[in-house]
């Protein structure tokens, strides 16, 4: 496990109004262009900050993946409170996702890539579960000092992440997120 993992004891912050103002989920997710028929995986889903808005935008099953059972338990409570029935809970490390090949057409990995032990393997797993023509939105902390967030030495510079996703066959572009966060929107070619 990574030297820095967000602990479930602090999960209340993930659903806070302060975080919603800094990272409005619907605005952030707009880059994924979610449609009603999209099959989506939310990697590092936590307690549902993005999972719940995704589940409200698609009629298909949303696979919520997290390495901590406590986060999935909190997510289940939050999903039930919203009366949603299209969320599948998957306890899994992101380096080996228990998900069939080419089973989703959209993937979100929000503020979790700096926590994985093997970034290259995690990106390969994202590619494996995505259908050709599928998109992934990778969000993380900018590699600069900020008041909150993970330690600077484990943050992934945006240019490094873009290079890695392009090396494994994605087309990618930078998307604007916030002053302290960046996004990489990566798409698999449809003919791959």
C-alpha positions in Angstrom: 0.0 0.0 0.0 1.2 3.5 -0.7 2.9 5.5 2.0 0.1 8.0 1.8 -3.5 6.8 1.7 -6.5 8.9 2.6 -7.9 7.4 5.8 -11.6 6.6 6.0 -11.7 8.4 9.4 -11.5 11.7 7.5 -14.1 10.8 4.9 -16.6 13.4 6.2 -14.4 16.0 4.5 -14.9 14.4 1.1 -18.6 15.2 1.2 -18.2 18.7 2.7 -19.8 21.8 1.4 -16.3 23.3 1.3 -15.1 20.6 -1.1 -18.3 21.0 -3.2 -17.5 24.7 -3.7 -13.9 24.0 -4.6 -14.7 21.1 -6.9 -18.3 21.2 -8.0 -18.8 17.5 -9.0 -21.2 18.2 -12.0 -18.8 20.8 -13.4 -15.7 18.6 -13.0 -17.5 15.6 -14.5 -18.7 17.5 -17.5 -15.4 16.7 -19.3 -16.4 13.0 -19.3 -19.6 13.9 -21.2 -21.6 11.3 -19.3 -24.6 9.9 -21.2 -27.5 7.8 -19.9 -26.2 4.5 -21.5 -22.6 5.0 -20.2 -21.0 2.2 -18.1 -18.7 3.9 -15.7 -16.0 2.9 -13.2 -15.1 5.3 -10.4 -11.7 4.3 -9.2 -10.8 5.3 -5.7 -14.5 6.2 -5.2 -14.2 6.9 -1.5 -17.6 7.7 0.0 -19.2 8.8 -3.2 -18.4 12.5 -3.9 -18.3 11.7 -7.6 -20.0 8.2 -7.7 -23.4 9.6 -6.7 -23.5 12.3 -9.4 -22.3 9.8 -11.9 -25.0 7.3 -10.9 -27.6 10.1 -11.3 -26.5 10.8 -14.9 -26.4 7.2 -16.2 -29.0 4.5 -16.1 -26.3 1.8 -16.4 -24.4 0.2 -13.5 -21.6 2.4 -12.0 -18.8 0.3 -10.6 -17.4 2.0 -7.5 -13.9 0.7 -6.7 -12.0 1.4 -3.5 -9.2 -0.4 -1.6 -10.8 0.4 1.7 -13.9 -1.5 2.8 -14.7 1.3 5.3 -15.0 3.7 2.3 -17.3 1.3 0.4 -19.5 0.9 3.5 -19.9 4.7 3.8 -20.6 4.9 0.1 -23.3 2.3 0.4 -25.0 4.4 3.1 -24.8 7.5 1.0 -26.1 5.7 -2.1 -29.0 4.3 -0.2 -29.8 7.8 1.2 -30.1 9.0 -2.5 -32.4 6.0 -3.4 -30.0 4.9 -6.1 -29.8 1.3 -7.2 -27.2 1.4 -10.0 -24.0 1.2 -8.0 -21.9 -1.9 -7.8 -19.3 -1.9 -4.9 -15.9 -3.4 -5.6 -13.2 -3.8 -3.0 -10.0 -3.8 -5.1 -6.6 -2.3 -5.4 -6.3 -0.3 -8.6 -3.2 -2.2 -9.8 -5.5 -5.2 -10.4 -9.1 -4.3 -10.8 -11.6 -7.2 -10.7 -13.4 -6.0 -13.7 -13.7 -7.7 -17.2 -11.8 -6.4 -20.2 -13.4 -3.7 -22.2 -16.4 -3.6 -19.8 -16.8 0.2 -19.3 -16.7 3.2 -21.6 -15.9 5.8 -19.0 -13.5 5.8 -16.1 -12.9 8.3 -13.4 -9.8 8.2 -11.2 -10.1 11.3 -8.9 -7.3 12.2 -6.5 -6.1 8.6 -6.1 -3.3 8.0 -8.5 -0.7 9.5 -6.2 -1.7 6.7 -3.7 -1.1 3.7 -5.9 2.0 1.6 -5.6 2.4 1.1 -9.3 1.1 4.0 -11.5 2.1 2.3 -14.8 0.2 -0.9 -13.9 -2.8 1.2 -12.7 -2.9 3.0 -16.0 -2.6 -0.3 -17.9 -5.6 -1.6 -15.9 -7.7 1.5 -16.8 -6.8 0.8 -20.5 -7.7 -2.9 -20.1 -11.2 -2.3 -18.7 -12.0 0.5 -21.1 -13.8 -0.2 -24.4 -12.2 1.1 -27.6 -13.2 4.7 -27.9 -13.6 5.0 -24.2 -12.6 8.0 -22.1 -10.9 8.3 -18.7 -10.7 11.5 -16.6 -7.7 11.5 -14.3 -7.8 14.1 -11.6 -5.0 14.8 -9.1 -3.2 17.5 -7.1 -0.9 19.9 -8.8 2.8 19.3 -7.9 3.1 22.5 -5.8 2.8 23.4 -2.1 -0.9 23.8 -1.0 -2.6 24.1 2.4 -4.2 20.6 2.0 -3.6 17.5 0.0 -0.9 14.8 -0.1 2.8 15.5 0.6 4.5 17.3 -2.3 7.0 14.4 -2.9 4.3 11.9 -3.8 2.3 14.2 -6.2 2.4 13.4 -9.9 3.3 16.3 -12.1 0.7 16.7 -14.8 3.3 16.5 -17.6 4.5 13.1 -16.3 0.9 11.7 -16.2 0.1 13.0 -19.7 3.3 11.4 -21.0 2.5 8.0 -19.4 -1.0 7.8 -20.7 0.2 8.7 -24.2 2.9 6.1 -24.0 0.3 3.3 -23.5 -1.9 4.4 -26.4 -4.3 7.1 -25.2 -4.9 10.5 -26.8 -4.9 13.0 -24.0 -5.4 16.6 -23.3 -5.3 18.8 -20.2 -8.6 20.0 -18.7 -9.0 22.8 -16.3 -10.1 21.8 -12.8 -9.0 24.3 -10.1 -6.1 26.3 -8.8 -4.7 23.3 -6.9 -5.9 20.4 -9.1 -5.4 19.3 -12.6 -7.2 17.0 -15.0 -6.1 14.8 -17.9 -8.8 13.6 -20.2 -7.5 10.5 -22.1 -9.3 8.7 -24.8 -8.6 5.3 -26.4 -8.7 5.3 -30.1 -11.9 3.6 -31.4 -10.0 1.3 -33.7 -7.6 -0.1 -31.1 
